[in-house]
Amino acid sequence: MDKIRALRAYIIKNFIIILFAVAAAEISIVLLFNNLIFPALVPYISDELNLRDCNIRTVLVFLFYGLVRLGVWLISRYIPLGYKNYDEKLIEKMELFQGNKLVEGYESITPFIRFLLIFSIILVIILLILPILIAGSVFTARVVGKFSKLEEEEREKKNLYEQKRNLMLSDIAHDLRTPITTIYGYSQAVLDHKVSDEKRDETLRLICMKSKKVDELINLLFDYVKMDSDGFVLHKEKTDLAELVRQVGALLFQDVCDGGMELDADIPEEMIEIEADRVQFSRVVTNLLSNAIKHNRPGTVIGLILTGGKDEWRLYVADTGEAIDEKTAEDIFEPFITGDESRKSGSGSGLGLSIARKITALHGYDLCLLQGSDLPIEIKQRGFTKAFRIK
């Protein structure tokens, strides 16, 4: 939709620019003939036309001038003022159907002046049409060029999408293969009685944990793909955002403590009402908090901060951990992007942030990463080094 609006604006802008250019060219041509060319021709023409007895030849000449007058009349709105004046003088010197009298003065006009008359009229018509033809060609070339550029961008976007999809499939295979290989190895060891009775329970616990991880990854993949399908819809209803954030914070409070971290929650008591799918929007906040817990070290302070009022609210999930490197930050919301060393430990798939951003966008809001100088003063003053913001 944004591309359509941009294309429409581009076409309208270029049309207006070319329209003004054509108008300027037409005015310039009219001024040129009114003030330079036509005044140079009038002295030669006006004194050489006289009325005499008519003959066949002068009748043919009269018909020629009649056709010229007809052409002048048809495009009278665009003919320079000088030619209009000359047309009026020509009418005065013609006596139509007065006995045998017609314009015989044409005989006295030199061939050179005859050529100038015809050539000047043709030249005016050509020069008045030429800017329109040039403008049409330029406008067509610009529009076609814009469409070609958009098509090229779409091809590049498609190629990039194919590359990312292939990379994502490779990452999926890798993330699934590792726990499945572990499950297979431990299961085979148990079946072959290579695990002692003392370690049997621990081995089964590891099998259970790895199976759970596979299940979580498959569910994440299912959710990620489902959000791009036509059948996925949000069930929006009036929701108190402050209460929703408060509930998510309470649910994950123990996870924060288990990770050796501290939760700094700042949520207003008054209601902030929004239209949202409670389940899906809760998932966004949960994913952001879980992401902060997984990818920070013990001792980190995690902030859950809701500021502003009904129409100008901001939700921050911040932390005091290490900043994310610039290259990773650019692609942080892409699937299977896991970032710095702490993110390569296998504790996450990289799908959580992608899903969070998709859900946020479907609600009409924006989710972005802020760190360094981009952090708002009120967040930076609390000692936070980075923050995910929804607004």
C-alpha positions as semicolon CSV with decimal commas, in nm:
position;residue;x (nm);y (nm);z (nm)
1;M;0,000;0,000;0,000
2;D;0,283;0,240;0,080
3;K;0,444;0,165;-0,257
4;I;0,118;0,239;-0,438
5;R;0,087;0,573;-0,260
6;A;0,450;0,658;-0,340
7;L;0,400;0,565;-0,707
8;R;0,082;0,773;-0,728
9;A;0,259;1,071;-0,572
10;Y;0,555;1,028;-0,813
11;I;0,327;1,026;-1,119
12;I;0,125;1,327;-1,003
13;K;0,440;1,525;-0,917
14;N;0,601;1,458;-1,254
15;F;0,277;1,535;-1,438
16;I;0,250;1,874;-1,265
17;I;0,618;1,955;-1,332
18;I;0,586;1,867;-1,702
19;L;0,255;2,056;-1,726
20;F;0,421;2,374;-1,598
21;A;0,716;2,315;-1,833
22;V;0,480;2,286;-2,133
23;A;0,294;2,600;-2,028
24;A;0,622;2,790;-1,997
25;A;0,735;2,666;-2,340
26;E;0,404;2,766;-2,502
27;I;0,417;3,114;-2,350
28;S;0,779;3,154;-2,462
29;I;0,689;3,058;-2,819
30;V;0,395;3,299;-2,830
31;L;0,609;3,584;-2,693
32;L;0,882;3,503;-2,945
33;F;0,646;3,530;-3,243
34;N;0,452;3,828;-3,105
35;N;0,759;4,036;-3,029
36;L;1,019;3,923;-3,281
37;I;0,921;3,714;-3,581
38;F;0,577;3,843;-3,672
39;P;0,662;4,215;-3,637
40;A;0,945;4,154;-3,887
41;L;0,701;4,004;-4,144
42;V;0,406;4,246;-4,118
43;P;0,569;4,541;-4,305
44;Y;0,632;4,319;-4,608
45;I;0,285;4,163;-4,610
46;S;0,039;4,442;-4,527
47;D;0,148;4,685;-4,802
48;E;0,146;4,434;-5,087
49;L;-0,219;4,317;-5,077
50;N;-0,460;4,507;-5,308
51;L;-0,805;4,440;-5,453
52;R;-0,847;4,409;-5,833
53;D;-1,080;4,238;-6,075
54;C;-1,099;3,871;-6,008
55;N;-0,991;3,588;-6,230
56;I;-0,962;3,210;-6,194
57;R;-0,615;3,233;-6,051
58;T;-0,712;3,481;-5,782
59;V;-1,012;3,266;-5,689
60;L;-0,776;2,976;-5,623
61;V;-0,557;3,207;-5,417
62;F;-0,862;3,320;-5,220
63;L;-0,956;2,958;-5,149
64;F;-0,602;2,897;-5,023
65;Y;-0,632;3,190;-4,784
66;G;-0,973;3,065;-4,681
67;L;-0,821;2,733;-4,578
68;V;-0,546;2,917;-4,393
69;R;-0,810;3,124;-4,210
70;L;-0,997;2,807;-4,120
71;G;-0,681;2,658;-3,971
72;V;-0,615;2,981;-3,782
73;W;-0,969;2,977;-3,645
74;L;-0,949;2,613;-3,532
75;I;-0,640;2,676;-3,320
76;S;-0,713;3,040;-3,243
77;R;-0,666;2,987;-2,872
78;Y;-0,303;2,896;-2,926
79;I;-0,207;3,115;-3,223
80;P;0,011;3,414;-3,126
81;L;-0,173;3,745;-3,102
82;G;0,011;3,887;-3,405
83;Y;-0,143;3,632;-3,638
84;K;-0,488;3,707;-3,504
85;N;-0,438;4,075;-3,587
86;Y;-0,310;3,986;-3,930
87;D;-0,613;3,763;-3,985
88;E;-0,841;4,058;-3,911
89;K;-0,651;4,280;-4,159
90;L;-0,675;4,006;-4,418
91;I;-1,052;3,989;-4,376
92;E;-1,082;4,363;-4,424
93;K;-0,895;4,343;-4,757
94;M;-1,106;4,052;-4,889
95;E;-1,445;4,131;-5,054
96;L;-1,623;3,797;-5,081
97;F;-1,894;3,765;-5,347
98;Q;-1,872;4,138;-5,454
99;G;-1,918;4,108;-5,825
100;N;-1,596;3,994;-5,986
101;K;-1,367;4,142;-5,724
102;L;-1,144;3,920;-5,514
103;V;-0,794;3,935;-5,379
104;E;-0,573;3,984;-5,682
105;G;-0,303;4,153;-5,480
106;Y;-0,153;3,812;-5,419
107;E;0,008;3,852;-5,762
108;S;0,217;4,139;-5,629
109;I;0,351;3,941;-5,334
110;T;0,698;3,814;-5,403
111;P;0,763;3,437;-5,391
112;F;0,990;3,486;-5,090
113;I;0,709;3,659;-4,893
114;R;0,467;3,384;-4,996
115;F;0,715;3,129;-4,861
116;L;0,753;3,326;-4,536
117;L;0,374;3,337;-4,489
118;I;0,328;2,964;-4,532
119;F;0,647;2,871;-4,347
120;S;0,573;3,096;-4,049
121;I;0,222;2,955;-4,004
122;I;0,348;2,595;-4,028
123;L;0,636;2,676;-3,795
124;V;0,400;2,821;-3,533
125;I;0,185;2,510;-3,541
126;I;0,486;2,279;-3,517
127;L;0,647;2,475;-3,234
128;L;0,321;2,484;-3,038
129;I;0,273;2,108;-3,074
130;L;0,640;2,019;-3,017
131;P;0,649;2,092;-2,638
132;I;0,346;1,868;-2,591
133;L;0,510;1,584;-2,784
134;I;0,837;1,626;-2,593
135;A;0,652;1,645;-2,261
136;G;0,459;1,328;-2,344
137;S;0,781;1,145;-2,431
138;V;0,959;1,265;-2,114
139;F;0,662;1,179;-1,892
140;T;0,630;0,833;-2,050
141;A;1,003;0,770;-2,011
142;R;0,994;0,871;-1,643
143;V;0,690;0,658;-1,560
144;V;0,829;0,357;-1,749
145;G;1,164;0,409;-1,577
146;K;0,994;0,420;-1,237
147;F;0,803;0,099;-1,309
148;S;1,125;-0,068;-1,428
149;K;1,298;0,037;-1,107
150;L;1,011;-0,100;-0,897
151;E;1,021;-0,427;-1,090
152;E;1,396;-0,450;-1,031
153;E;1,345;-0,384;-0,659
154;E;1,078;-0,654;-0,648
155;R;1,313;-0,901;-0,818
156;E;1,591;-0,818;-0,573
157;K;1,346;-0,846;-0,285
158;K;1,229;-1,184;-0,412
159;N;1,587;-1,307;-0,451
160;L;1,670;-1,186;-0,100
161;Y;1,357;-1,357;0,031
162;E;1,463;-1,682;-0,139
163;Q;1,811;-1,655;0,013
164;K;1,668;-1,589;0,360
165;R;1,419;-1,871;0,324
166;N;1,692;-2,115;0,226
167;L;1,905;-1,995;0,517
168;M;1,608;-2,028;0,751
169;L;1,543;-2,384;0,633
170;S;1,909;-2,463;0,692
171;D;1,890;-2,318;1,043
172;I;1,570;-2,509;1,113
173;A;1,735;-2,832;1,011
174;H;2,036;-2,750;1,232
175;D;1,825;-2,654;1,534
176;L;1,613;-2,966;1,501
177;R;1,901;-3,202;1,428
178;T;2,099;-3,118;1,742
179;P;1,834;-3,213;2,004
180;I;1,705;-3,502;1,792
181;T;2,058;-3,644;1,768
182;T;2,090;-3,611;2,148
183;I;1,753;-3,780;2,201
184;Y;1,849;-4,064;1,967
185;G;2,187;-4,113;2,132
186;Y;2,057;-4,121;2,490
187;S;1,758;-4,339;2,393
188;Q;1,984;-4,588;2,220
189;A;2,215;-4,593;2,520
190;V;1,924;-4,670;2,751
191;L;1,796;-4,945;2,518
192;D;2,142;-5,097;2,498
193;H;2,168;-5,092;2,878
194;K;2,477;-4,873;2,857
195;V;2,339;-4,633;3,118
196;S;2,369;-4,733;3,481
197;D;2,066;-4,737;3,706
198;E;2,201;-4,436;3,893
199;K;2,213;-4,226;3,575
200;R;1,898;-4,361;3,414
201;D;1,671;-4,096;3,564
202;E;1,911;-3,815;3,468
203;T;1,935;-3,952;3,113
204;L;1,555;-3,972;3,082
205;R;1,532;-3,616;3,217
206;L;1,774;-3,498;2,944
207;I;1,569;-3,682;2,681
208;C;1,255;-3,510;2,812
209;M;1,422;-3,165;2,805
210;K;1,549;-3,210;2,448
211;S;1,207;-3,338;2,335
212;K;1,045;-3,032;2,491
213;K;1,289;-2,806;2,305
214;V;1,201;-2,975;1,974
215;D;0,831;-2,933;2,053
216;E;0,879;-2,563;2,136
217;L;1,072;-2,502;1,816
218;I;0,807;-2,674;1,605
219;N;0,535;-2,470;1,775
220;L;0,729;-2,149;1,712
221;L;0,772;-2,241;1,347
222;F;0,402;-2,319;1,322
223;D;0,311;-1,980;1,473
224;Y;0,561;-1,797;1,252
225;V;0,421;-1,953;0,932
226;K;0,059;-1,926;1,046
227;M;0,084;-1,547;1,082
228;D;0,159;-1,515;0,709
229;S;-0,143;-1,722;0,609
230;D;-0,479;-1,576;0,504
231;G;-0,660;-1,770;0,774
232;F;-0,483;-1,595;1,062
233;V;-0,693;-1,319;1,220
234;L;-0,668;-1,120;1,540
235;H;-0,957;-1,122;1,783
236;K;-0,937;-0,764;1,902
237;E;-1,126;-0,633;2,201
238;K;-1,099;-0,344;2,444
239;T;-0,802;-0,425;2,665
240;D;-0,638;-0,254;2,959
241;L;-0,275;-0,249;2,847
242;A;-0,146;-0,164;3,196
243;E;-0,319;-0,465;3,347
244;L;-0,203;-0,694;3,063
245;V;0,162;-0,590;3,109
246;R;0,129;-0,625;3,486
247;Q;0,001;-0,983;3,450
248;V;0,282;-1,086;3,213
249;G;0,538;-0,936;3,448
250;A;0,392;-1,132;3,740
251;L;0,395;-1,458;3,541
252;L;0,762;-1,424;3,448
253;F;0,881;-1,274;3,777
254;Q;1,001;-1,611;3,905
255;D;1,191;-1,677;3,581
256;V;1,370;-1,345;3,626
257;C;1,467;-1,440;3,982
258;D;1,575;-1,790;3,876
259;G;1,810;-1,630;3,626
260;G;1,974;-1,427;3,904
261;M;1,829;-1,103;3,768
262;E;1,613;-0,822;3,900
263;L;1,284;-0,697;3,755
264;D;1,230;-0,319;3,758
265;A;0,860;-0,274;3,676
266;D;0,709;0,073;3,633
267;I;0,345;0,038;3,525
268;P;0,083;0,311;3,589
269;E;-0,221;0,232;3,799
270;E;-0,465;0,409;3,567
271;M;-0,621;0,221;3,277
272;I;-0,469;0,252;2,928
273;E;-0,735;0,113;2,696
274;I;-0,638;-0,024;2,353
275;E;-0,794;-0,251;2,089
276;A;-0,592;-0,570;2,100
277;D;-0,598;-0,948;2,088
278;R;-0,517;-1,022;2,454
279;V;-0,361;-1,362;2,383
280;Q;-0,139;-1,247;2,098
281;F;-0,035;-0,916;2,256
282;S;0,051;-1,099;2,578
283;R;0,271;-1,324;2,368
284;V;0,461;-1,017;2,241
285;V;0,541;-0,896;2,593
286;T;0,621;-1,251;2,705
287;N;0,862;-1,304;2,413
288;L;1,041;-0,976;2,486
289;L;1,080;-1,055;2,855
290;S;1,186;-1,413;2,785
291;N;1,438;-1,285;2,533
292;A;1,589;-1,055;2,797
293;I;1,607;-1,339;3,050
294;K;1,769;-1,585;2,809
295;H;2,031;-1,355;2,664
296;N;2,163;-1,167;2,965
297;R;2,393;-1,268;3,248
298;P;2,302;-1,296;3,618
299;G;2,296;-0,958;3,793
300;T;2,125;-0,786;3,499
301;V;1,832;-0,555;3,576
302;I;1,538;-0,604;3,340
303;G;1,297;-0,313;3,301
304;L;0,928;-0,343;3,220
305;I;0,819;0,019;3,176
306;L;0,491;0,161;3,046
307;T;0,477;0,539;2,999
308;G;0,233;0,797;2,862
309;G;-0,144;0,794;2,841
310;K;-0,416;0,646;2,625
311;D;-0,302;0,783;2,287
312;E;0,069;0,842;2,355
313;W;0,176;0,531;2,544
314;R;0,517;0,363;2,512
315;L;0,608;0,014;2,634
316;Y;0,975;-0,061;2,700
317;V;1,137;-0,396;2,781
318;A;1,488;-0,283;2,873
319;D;1,795;-0,428;3,041
320;T;2,137;-0,329;3,172
321;G;2,320;-0,601;2,979
322;E;2,575;-0,564;2,703
323;A;2,476;-0,375;2,390
324;I;2,407;-0,572;2,073
325;D;2,663;-0,524;1,795
326;E;2,552;-0,303;1,508
327;K;2,543;-0,574;1,242
328;T;2,326;-0,804;1,452
329;A;2,101;-0,515;1,558
330;E;2,013;-0,447;1,193
331;D;1,876;-0,801;1,147
332;I;1,763;-0,869;1,502
333;F;1,400;-0,927;1,399
334;E;1,486;-1,170;1,120
335;P;1,414;-1,539;1,197
336;F;1,705;-1,739;1,342
337;I;1,914;-1,428;1,413
338;T;2,057;-1,498;1,760
339;G;2,325;-1,234;1,787
340;D;2,617;-1,220;2,028
341;E;2,798;-1,502;2,205
342;S;2,534;-1,538;2,473
343;R;2,281;-1,589;2,197
344;K;2,481;-1,870;2,037
345;S;2,460;-2,095;2,335
346;G;2,157;-2,275;2,202
347;S;1,917;-2,117;2,449
348;G;1,699;-1,967;2,177
349;S;1,591;-2,015;1,817
350;G;1,576;-1,649;1,717
351;L;1,208;-1,680;1,622
352;G;1,066;-1,509;1,930
353;L;1,148;-1,154;1,818
354;S;1,028;-1,223;1,463
355;I;0,693;-1,343;1,594
356;A;0,671;-1,049;1,835
357;R;0,726;-0,797;1,556
358;K;0,471;-0,964;1,329
359;I;0,205;-0,958;1,599
360;T;0,287;-0,597;1,683
361;A;0,259;-0,492;1,317
362;L;-0,075;-0,674;1,281
363;H;-0,202;-0,459;1,570
364;G;-0,087;-0,145;1,390
365;Y;0,203;-0,070;1,626
366;D;0,579;-0,064;1,581
367;L;0,842;-0,272;1,762
368;C;1,203;-0,157;1,742
369;L;1,536;-0,192;1,921
370;L;1,689;0,117;2,085
371;Q;2,036;0,142;2,229
372;G;2,308;0,397;2,282
373;S;2,212;0,750;2,176
374;D;1,871;0,630;2,052
375;L;1,754;0,551;2,405
376;P;1,512;0,805;2,555
377;I;1,653;1,006;2,846
378;E;1,411;0,859;3,101
379;I;1,523;0,506;3,009
380;K;1,892;0,591;2,996
381;Q;1,876;0,760;3,337
382;R;1,763;0,432;3,490
383;G;2,092;0,273;3,380
384;F;1,952;0,065;3,093
385;T;2,180;0,004;2,793
386;K;1,921;-0,121;2,543
387;A;1,545;-0,150;2,513
388;F;1,278;-0,294;2,289
389;R;1,003;-0,035;2,241
390;I;0,642;-0,078;2,132
391;K;0,442;0,228;2,036
